[in-house]
Amino acid sequence: MVVCVCNAIRENQVREMARGGCMTACQAYRALGCEPKCGQCTVVARAIIDAERAAA
């Protein structure tokens, strides 16, 4: 699933960043070499990060 259309970031990338220690959407995006543009995706990215952290 595409999480961020502006940066072409996929769900699996966000999950990988969360497993790597990123705790916020902005941290995950920076780790991927970009930043949120329109910001609509950050809610979804945050939910994915929270789910990964809960499963750890």
All heavy atoms as TSV, in Angstrom:
chain	resi	resn	atom	element	x	y	z
A	1	MET	N	N	0.843	-1.179	0.000
A	1	MET	CA	C	0.000	0.000	0.000
A	1	MET	C	C	0.886	1.239	0.000
A	1	MET	O	O	1.898	1.291	0.699
A	1	MET	CB	C	-0.892	-0.020	1.249
A	1	MET	CG	C	-1.614	1.274	1.484
A	1	MET	SD	S	-2.745	1.245	2.885
A	1	MET	CE	C	-1.659	1.695	4.200
A	2	VAL	N	N	0.509	2.229	-0.766
A	2	VAL	CA	C	1.221	3.502	-0.784
A	2	VAL	C	C	0.700	4.353	0.371
A	2	VAL	O	O	-0.495	4.576	0.499
A	2	VAL	CB	C	1.035	4.239	-2.128
A	2	VAL	CG1	C	1.664	5.613	-2.074
A	2	VAL	CG2	C	1.621	3.431	-3.261
A	3	VAL	N	N	1.601	4.782	1.221
A	3	VAL	CA	C	1.239	5.623	2.363
A	3	VAL	C	C	1.327	7.093	1.972
A	3	VAL	O	O	0.451	7.883	2.299
A	3	VAL	CB	C	2.168	5.334	3.564
A	3	VAL	CG1	C	1.919	6.306	4.695
A	3	VAL	CG2	C	1.993	3.910	4.033
A	4	CYS	N	N	2.383	7.450	1.272
A	4	CYS	CA	C	2.614	8.849	0.890
A	4	CYS	C	C	2.772	8.939	-0.623
A	4	CYS	O	O	3.776	8.480	-1.169
A	4	CYS	CB	C	3.863	9.380	1.587
A	4	CYS	SG	S	4.309	11.057	1.106
A	5	VAL	N	N	1.786	9.518	-1.263
A	5	VAL	CA	C	1.826	9.670	-2.710
A	5	VAL	C	C	2.883	10.701	-3.110
A	5	VAL	O	O	3.617	10.503	-4.081
A	5	VAL	CB	C	0.440	10.085	-3.256
A	5	VAL	CG1	C	0.496	10.377	-4.735
A	5	VAL	CG2	C	-0.581	8.995	-2.966
A	6	CYS	N	N	3.009	11.764	-2.342
A	6	CYS	CA	C	3.960	12.833	-2.662
A	6	CYS	C	C	5.397	12.325	-2.750
A	6	CYS	O	O	6.166	12.775	-3.594
A	6	CYS	CB	C	3.896	13.952	-1.616
A	6	CYS	SG	S	2.318	14.798	-1.510
A	7	ASN	N	N	5.749	11.388	-1.863
A	7	ASN	CA	C	7.114	10.869	-1.807
A	7	ASN	C	C	7.219	9.410	-2.243
A	7	ASN	O	O	8.297	8.826	-2.162
A	7	ASN	CB	C	7.661	10.990	-0.380
A	7	ASN	CG	C	7.923	12.421	0.001
A	7	ASN	OD1	O	8.694	13.115	-0.638
A	7	ASN	ND2	N	7.269	12.885	1.054
A	8	ALA	N	N	6.124	8.818	-2.686
A	8	ALA	CA	C	6.088	7.415	-3.120
A	8	ALA	C	C	6.620	6.481	-2.032
A	8	ALA	O	O	7.436	5.604	-2.289
A	8	ALA	CB	C	6.841	7.229	-4.431
A	9	ILE	N	N	6.134	6.676	-0.796
A	9	ILE	CA	C	6.545	5.839	0.329
A	9	ILE	C	C	5.495	4.762	0.545
A	9	ILE	O	O	4.302	5.052	0.620
A	9	ILE	CB	C	6.725	6.673	1.611
A	9	ILE	CG1	C	7.861	7.670	1.413
A	9	ILE	CG2	C	7.000	5.776	2.814
A	9	ILE	CD1	C	8.029	8.639	2.567
A	10	ARG	N	N	5.964	3.542	0.656
A	10	ARG	CA	C	5.073	2.394	0.838
A	10	ARG	C	C	5.000	1.990	2.305
A	10	ARG	O	O	5.884	2.302	3.094
A	10	ARG	CB	C	5.559	1.213	0.001
A	10	ARG	CG	C	5.532	1.514	-1.479
A	10	ARG	CD	C	5.751	0.247	-2.286
A	10	ARG	NE	N	5.326	0.418	-3.650
A	10	ARG	CZ	C	4.065	0.305	-4.071
A	10	ARG	NH1	N	3.110	0.019	-3.247
A	10	ARG	NH2	N	3.764	0.471	-5.341
A	11	GLU	N	N	3.939	1.277	2.627
A	11	GLU	CA	C	3.708	0.815	3.996
A	11	GLU	C	C	4.892	0.024	4.529
A	11	GLU	O	O	5.318	0.215	5.670
A	11	GLU	CB	C	2.444	-0.040	4.038
A	11	GLU	CG	C	2.146	-0.621	5.396
A	11	GLU	CD	C	0.908	-1.499	5.404
A	11	GLU	OE1	O	0.250	-1.648	4.363
A	11	GLU	OE2	O	0.617	-2.043	6.479
A	12	ASN	N	N	5.436	-0.874	3.705
A	12	ASN	CA	C	6.547	-1.696	4.180
A	12	ASN	C	C	7.776	-0.849	4.525
A	12	ASN	O	O	8.533	-1.200	5.432
A	12	ASN	CB	C	6.892	-2.800	3.180
A	12	ASN	CG	C	7.397	-2.285	1.855
A	12	ASN	OD1	O	7.056	-1.187	1.419
A	12	ASN	ND2	N	8.179	-3.092	1.183
A	13	GLN	N	N	7.969	0.265	3.852
A	13	GLN	CA	C	9.078	1.151	4.184
A	13	GLN	C	C	8.861	1.810	5.541
A	13	GLN	O	O	9.806	1.918	6.335
A	13	GLN	CB	C	9.242	2.236	3.112
A	13	GLN	CG	C	9.704	1.704	1.774
A	13	GLN	CD	C	9.689	2.777	0.721
A	13	GLN	OE1	O	8.622	3.206	0.295
A	13	GLN	NE2	N	10.872	3.220	0.326
A	14	VAL	N	N	7.642	2.241	5.806
A	14	VAL	CA	C	7.336	2.855	7.097
A	14	VAL	C	C	7.506	1.831	8.207
A	14	VAL	O	O	8.080	2.124	9.259
A	14	VAL	CB	C	5.913	3.465	7.112
A	14	VAL	CG1	C	5.567	3.994	8.492
A	14	VAL	CG2	C	5.777	4.561	6.070
A	15	ARG	N	N	7.034	0.603	7.967
A	15	ARG	CA	C	7.197	-0.456	8.964
A	15	ARG	C	C	8.680	-0.727	9.238
A	15	ARG	O	O	9.097	-0.904	10.384
A	15	ARG	CB	C	6.501	-1.735	8.513
A	15	ARG	CG	C	5.009	-1.641	8.553
A	15	ARG	CD	C	4.329	-2.977	8.310
A	15	ARG	NE	N	2.895	-2.798	8.221
A	15	ARG	CZ	C	2.096	-2.635	9.264
A	15	ARG	NH1	N	2.583	-2.632	10.482
A	15	ARG	NH2	N	0.792	-2.469	9.089
A	16	GLU	N	N	9.474	-0.766	8.205
A	16	GLU	CA	C	10.912	-1.003	8.360
A	16	GLU	C	C	11.563	0.112	9.180
A	16	GLU	O	O	12.396	-0.148	10.050
A	16	GLU	CB	C	11.565	-1.111	6.986
A	16	GLU	CG	C	13.041	-1.418	7.032
A	16	GLU	CD	C	13.648	-1.538	5.646
A	16	GLU	OE1	O	12.934	-1.936	4.700
A	16	GLU	OE2	O	14.834	-1.218	5.516
A	17	MET	N	N	11.184	1.347	8.921
A	17	MET	CA	C	11.735	2.478	9.673
A	17	MET	C	C	11.312	2.409	11.140
A	17	MET	O	O	12.101	2.713	12.039
A	17	MET	CB	C	11.294	3.809	9.060
A	17	MET	CG	C	11.845	4.083	7.670
A	17	MET	SD	S	13.635	4.100	7.569
A	17	MET	CE	C	13.958	2.533	6.788
A	18	ALA	N	N	10.087	1.980	11.394
A	18	ALA	CA	C	9.604	1.840	12.774
A	18	ALA	C	C	10.395	0.762	13.502
A	18	ALA	O	O	10.796	0.940	14.655
A	18	ALA	CB	C	8.115	1.512	12.786
A	19	ARG	N	N	10.639	-0.350	12.817
A	19	ARG	CA	C	11.438	-1.416	13.423
A	19	ARG	C	C	12.876	-0.968	13.642
A	19	ARG	O	O	13.559	-1.485	14.520
A	19	ARG	CB	C	11.389	-2.673	12.554
A	19	ARG	CG	C	10.039	-3.364	12.607
A	19	ARG	CD	C	10.066	-4.721	11.927
A	19	ARG	NE	N	10.319	-4.628	10.497
A	19	ARG	CZ	C	9.388	-4.634	9.559
A	19	ARG	NH1	N	8.113	-4.705	9.891
A	19	ARG	NH2	N	9.716	-4.559	8.296
A	20	GLY	N	N	13.319	-0.003	12.859
A	20	GLY	CA	C	14.672	0.529	12.994
A	20	GLY	C	C	14.807	1.602	14.063
A	20	GLY	O	O	15.884	2.150	14.260
A	21	GLY	N	N	13.691	1.936	14.716
A	21	GLY	CA	C	13.757	2.878	15.826
A	21	GLY	C	C	13.060	4.211	15.626
A	21	GLY	O	O	12.988	5.005	16.557
A	22	CYS	N	N	12.548	4.480	14.452
A	22	CYS	CA	C	11.830	5.734	14.230
A	22	CYS	C	C	10.528	5.717	15.021
A	22	CYS	O	O	9.793	4.733	14.992
A	22	CYS	CB	C	11.536	5.936	12.747
A	22	CYS	SG	S	13.013	6.181	11.757
A	23	MET	N	N	10.275	6.804	15.735
A	23	MET	CA	C	9.090	6.864	16.588
A	23	MET	C	C	8.013	7.796	16.056
A	23	MET	O	O	6.901	7.807	16.571
A	23	MET	CB	C	9.507	7.275	17.990
A	23	MET	CG	C	10.447	6.249	18.614
A	23	MET	SD	S	11.056	6.695	20.227
A	23	MET	CE	C	9.573	6.705	21.181
A	24	THR	N	N	8.326	8.584	15.048
A	24	THR	CA	C	7.346	9.496	14.464
A	24	THR	C	C	7.392	9.374	12.940
A	24	THR	O	O	8.383	8.883	12.372
A	24	THR	CB	C	7.615	10.963	14.843
A	24	THR	OG1	O	8.838	11.385	14.229
A	24	THR	CG2	C	7.693	11.149	16.353
A	25	ALA	N	N	6.344	9.866	12.305
A	25	ALA	CA	C	6.310	9.861	10.846
A	25	ALA	C	C	7.446	10.709	10.289
A	25	ALA	O	O	8.122	10.308	9.341
A	25	ALA	CB	C	4.964	10.377	10.344
A	26	CYS	N	N	7.693	11.856	10.899
A	26	CYS	CA	C	8.762	12.735	10.413
A	26	CYS	C	C	10.126	12.071	10.516
A	26	CYS	O	O	10.951	12.205	9.611
A	26	CYS	CB	C	8.744	14.064	11.156
A	26	CYS	SG	S	7.332	15.093	10.709
A	27	GLN	N	N	10.371	11.339	11.597
A	27	GLN	CA	C	11.643	10.614	11.738
A	27	GLN	C	C	11.772	9.556	10.645
A	27	GLN	O	O	12.842	9.394	10.048
A	27	GLN	CB	C	11.740	9.948	13.102
A	27	GLN	CG	C	12.005	10.893	14.237
A	27	GLN	CD	C	12.017	10.181	15.583
A	27	GLN	OE1	O	11.606	9.024	15.708
A	27	GLN	NE2	N	12.480	10.873	16.602
A	28	ALA	N	N	10.693	8.840	10.393
A	28	ALA	CA	C	10.712	7.802	9.355
A	28	ALA	C	C	10.965	8.426	7.987
A	28	ALA	O	O	11.775	7.912	7.209
A	28	ALA	CB	C	9.395	7.031	9.351
A	29	TYR	N	N	10.315	9.528	7.705
A	29	TYR	CA	C	10.501	10.181	6.409
A	29	TYR	C	C	11.924	10.679	6.253
A	29	TYR	O	O	12.531	10.520	5.202
A	29	TYR	CB	C	9.510	11.331	6.241
A	29	TYR	CG	C	8.098	10.883	5.939
A	29	TYR	CD1	C	7.602	9.677	6.413
A	29	TYR	CD2	C	7.251	11.667	5.188
A	29	TYR	CE1	C	6.316	9.267	6.145
A	29	TYR	CE2	C	5.957	11.265	4.920
A	29	TYR	CZ	C	5.498	10.064	5.390
A	29	TYR	OH	O	4.224	9.648	5.119
A	30	ARG	N	N	12.473	11.283	7.307
A	30	ARG	CA	C	13.864	11.755	7.247
A	30	ARG	C	C	14.814	10.587	7.010
A	30	ARG	O	O	15.764	10.703	6.236
A	30	ARG	CB	C	14.243	12.502	8.510
A	30	ARG	CG	C	13.782	13.948	8.524
A	30	ARG	CD	C	14.452	14.750	9.627
A	30	ARG	NE	N	14.116	14.261	10.963
A	30	ARG	CZ	C	13.066	14.646	11.674
A	30	ARG	NH1	N	12.235	15.538	11.178
A	30	ARG	NH2	N	12.843	14.151	12.867
A	31	ALA	N	N	14.566	9.467	7.666
A	31	ALA	CA	C	15.406	8.282	7.483
A	31	ALA	C	C	15.339	7.771	6.043
A	31	ALA	O	O	16.285	7.162	5.551
A	31	ALA	CB	C	14.999	7.183	8.455
A	32	LEU	N	N	14.229	8.036	5.382
A	32	LEU	CA	C	14.063	7.650	3.980
A	32	LEU	C	C	14.550	8.741	3.022
A	32	LEU	O	O	14.447	8.597	1.812
A	32	LEU	CB	C	12.592	7.325	3.699
A	32	LEU	CG	C	12.086	6.048	4.361
A	32	LEU	CD1	C	10.567	5.985	4.319
A	32	LEU	CD2	C	12.704	4.828	3.687
A	33	GLY	N	N	15.051	9.843	3.581
A	33	GLY	CA	C	15.618	10.906	2.748
A	33	GLY	C	C	14.605	11.887	2.195
A	33	GLY	O	O	14.855	12.517	1.169
A	34	CYS	N	N	13.457	12.020	2.849
A	34	CYS	CA	C	12.450	12.969	2.386
A	34	CYS	C	C	11.705	13.549	3.577
A	34	CYS	O	O	12.075	13.310	4.716
A	34	CYS	CB	C	11.492	12.304	1.406
A	34	CYS	SG	S	10.698	10.830	2.043
A	35	GLU	N	N	10.663	14.317	3.310
A	35	GLU	CA	C	9.833	14.884	4.363
A	35	GLU	C	C	8.401	14.979	3.879
A	35	GLU	O	O	8.147	15.020	2.674
A	35	GLU	CB	C	10.342	16.264	4.774
A	35	GLU	CG	C	10.340	17.279	3.655
A	35	GLU	CD	C	10.948	18.610	4.074
A	35	GLU	OE1	O	11.979	18.599	4.741
A	35	GLU	OE2	O	10.362	19.640	3.715
A	36	PRO	N	N	7.444	14.978	4.805
A	36	PRO	CA	C	6.048	15.110	4.388
A	36	PRO	C	C	5.835	16.422	3.639
A	36	PRO	O	O	6.404	17.444	4.025
A	36	PRO	CB	C	5.264	15.103	5.699
A	36	PRO	CG	C	6.190	14.540	6.720
A	36	PRO	CD	C	7.564	14.861	6.256
A	37	LYS	N	N	5.048	16.383	2.594
A	37	LYS	CA	C	4.781	17.599	1.821
A	37	LYS	C	C	3.392	18.137	2.137
A	37	LYS	O	O	3.265	19.186	2.739
A	37	LYS	CB	C	4.965	17.325	0.337
A	37	LYS	CG	C	6.410	16.990	0.028
A	37	LYS	CD	C	6.666	16.798	-1.422
A	37	LYS	CE	C	8.128	16.406	-1.543
A	37	LYS	NZ	N	8.678	16.317	-2.768
A	38	CYS	N	N	2.358	17.393	1.793
A	38	CYS	CA	C	1.004	17.884	2.072
A	38	CYS	C	C	0.569	17.527	3.491
A	38	CYS	O	O	-0.306	18.169	4.055
A	38	CYS	CB	C	0.006	17.362	1.051
A	38	CYS	SG	S	-0.395	15.615	1.212
A	39	GLY	N	N	1.176	16.475	4.072
A	39	GLY	CA	C	0.906	16.107	5.457
A	39	GLY	C	C	-0.263	15.173	5.684
A	39	GLY	O	O	-0.460	14.699	6.795
A	40	GLN	N	N	-1.036	14.874	4.660
A	40	GLN	CA	C	-2.203	14.019	4.851
A	40	GLN	C	C	-1.829	12.590	5.200
A	40	GLN	O	O	-2.599	11.878	5.831
A	40	GLN	CB	C	-3.088	14.047	3.609
A	40	GLN	CG	C	-3.747	15.381	3.407
A	40	GLN	CD	C	-4.723	15.366	2.240
A	40	GLN	OE1	O	-4.977	14.326	1.640
A	40	GLN	NE2	N	-5.272	16.519	1.930
A	41	CYS	N	N	-0.648	12.177	4.858
A	41	CYS	CA	C	-0.214	10.795	5.090
A	41	CYS	C	C	0.312	10.560	6.507
A	41	CYS	O	O	0.439	9.411	6.929
A	41	CYS	CB	C	0.884	10.434	4.103
A	41	CYS	SG	S	2.289	11.568	4.201
A	42	THR	N	N	0.623	11.614	7.235
A	42	THR	CA	C	1.264	11.432	8.528
A	42	THR	C	C	0.391	10.682	9.528
A	42	THR	O	O	0.908	9.955	10.366
A	42	THR	CB	C	1.727	12.778	9.124
A	42	THR	OG1	O	0.610	13.652	9.245
A	42	THR	CG2	C	2.802	13.414	8.265
A	43	VAL	N	N	-0.917	10.827	9.441
A	43	VAL	CA	C	-1.828	10.111	10.338
A	43	VAL	C	C	-1.728	8.607	10.084
A	43	VAL	O	O	-1.635	7.813	11.022
A	43	VAL	CB	C	-3.280	10.608	10.167
A	43	VAL	CG1	C	-4.237	9.755	10.965
A	43	VAL	CG2	C	-3.391	12.063	10.565
A	44	VAL	N	N	-1.707	8.219	8.827
A	44	VAL	CA	C	-1.601	6.809	8.469
A	44	VAL	C	C	-0.223	6.278	8.843
A	44	VAL	O	O	-0.100	5.194	9.413
A	44	VAL	CB	C	-1.877	6.595	6.957
A	44	VAL	CG1	C	-1.639	5.155	6.551
A	44	VAL	CG2	C	-3.283	7.025	6.619
A	45	ALA	N	N	0.808	7.038	8.556
A	45	ALA	CA	C	2.172	6.618	8.899
A	45	ALA	C	C	2.311	6.446	10.401
A	45	ALA	O	O	2.916	5.475	10.866
A	45	ALA	CB	C	3.185	7.628	8.374
A	46	ARG	N	N	1.738	7.354	11.166
A	46	ARG	CA	C	1.802	7.261	12.624
A	46	ARG	C	C	1.101	5.997	13.123
A	46	ARG	O	O	1.593	5.314	14.028
A	46	ARG	CB	C	1.177	8.507	13.256
A	46	ARG	CG	C	1.191	8.516	14.750
A	46	ARG	CD	C	2.602	8.572	15.247
A	46	ARG	NE	N	2.629	8.233	16.666
A	46	ARG	CZ	C	3.664	8.341	17.429
A	46	ARG	NH1	N	4.795	8.775	16.943
A	46	ARG	NH2	N	3.614	8.022	18.681
A	47	ALA	N	N	-0.034	5.663	12.541
A	47	ALA	CA	C	-0.761	4.452	12.933
A	47	ALA	C	C	0.067	3.203	12.634
A	47	ALA	O	O	0.094	2.259	13.436
A	47	ALA	CB	C	-2.106	4.386	12.217
A	48	ILE	N	N	0.754	3.188	11.522
A	48	ILE	CA	C	1.607	2.056	11.162
A	48	ILE	C	C	2.763	1.944	12.158
A	48	ILE	O	O	3.078	0.852	12.635
A	48	ILE	CB	C	2.138	2.206	9.716
A	48	ILE	CG1	C	0.981	2.083	8.724
A	48	ILE	CG2	C	3.231	1.178	9.426
A	48	ILE	CD1	C	1.323	2.508	7.319
A	49	ILE	N	N	3.382	3.070	12.477
A	49	ILE	CA	C	4.487	3.081	13.434
A	49	ILE	C	C	4.005	2.603	14.805
A	49	ILE	O	O	4.658	1.778	15.451
A	49	ILE	CB	C	5.121	4.478	13.510
A	49	ILE	CG1	C	5.841	4.782	12.197
A	49	ILE	CG2	C	6.080	4.580	14.701
A	49	ILE	CD1	C	6.251	6.230	12.017
A	50	ASP	N	N	2.869	3.094	15.236
A	50	ASP	CA	C	2.311	2.662	16.533
A	50	ASP	C	C	2.037	1.162	16.558
A	50	ASP	O	O	2.319	0.486	17.535
A	50	ASP	CB	C	1.020	3.437	16.859
A	50	ASP	CG	C	1.285	4.892	17.213
A	50	ASP	OD1	O	2.452	5.259	17.483
A	50	ASP	OD2	O	0.304	5.658	17.214
A	51	ALA	N	N	1.511	0.634	15.458
A	51	ALA	CA	C	1.226	-0.797	15.376
A	51	ALA	C	C	2.510	-1.623	15.432
A	51	ALA	O	O	2.564	-2.651	16.107
A	51	ALA	CB	C	0.453	-1.110	14.080
A	52	GLU	N	N	3.531	-1.156	14.756
A	52	GLU	CA	C	4.815	-1.871	14.776
A	52	GLU	C	C	5.431	-1.848	16.167
A	52	GLU	O	O	5.957	-2.841	16.642
A	52	GLU	CB	C	5.799	-1.250	13.778
A	52	GLU	CG	C	5.590	-1.689	12.360
A	52	GLU	CD	C	5.784	-3.180	12.153
A	52	GLU	OE1	O	6.745	-3.769	12.677
A	52	GLU	OE2	O	4.945	-3.780	11.461
A	53	ARG	N	N	5.343	-0.718	16.833
A	53	ARG	CA	C	5.908	-0.601	18.180
A	53	ARG	C	C	5.132	-1.472	19.171
A	53	ARG	O	O	5.725	-2.061	20.073
A	53	ARG	CB	C	5.911	0.850	18.624
A	53	ARG	CG	C	6.893	1.665	17.774
A	53	ARG	CD	C	7.053	3.072	18.248
A	53	ARG	NE	N	7.650	3.039	19.564
A	53	ARG	CZ	C	7.409	3.930	20.507
A	53	ARG	NH1	N	6.585	4.930	20.268
A	53	ARG	NH2	N	7.994	3.858	21.685
A	54	ALA	N	N	3.819	-1.572	18.990
A	54	ALA	CA	C	3.001	-2.408	19.884
A	54	ALA	C	C	3.313	-3.892	19.679
A	54	ALA	O	O	3.256	-4.671	20.616
A	54	ALA	CB	C	1.523	-2.138	19.634
A	55	ALA	N	N	3.642	-4.266	18.459
A	55	ALA	CA	C	3.928	-5.672	18.146
A	55	ALA	C	C	5.325	-6.086	18.599
A	55	ALA	O	O	5.600	-7.277	18.710
A	55	ALA	CB	C	3.786	-5.899	16.643
A	56	ALA	N	N	6.191	-5.115	18.842
A	56	ALA	CA	C	7.582	-5.433	19.219
A	56	ALA	C	C	7.700	-5.960	20.619
A	56	ALA	O	O	6.920	-5.839	21.463
A	56	ALA	CB	C	8.439	-4.186	19.065
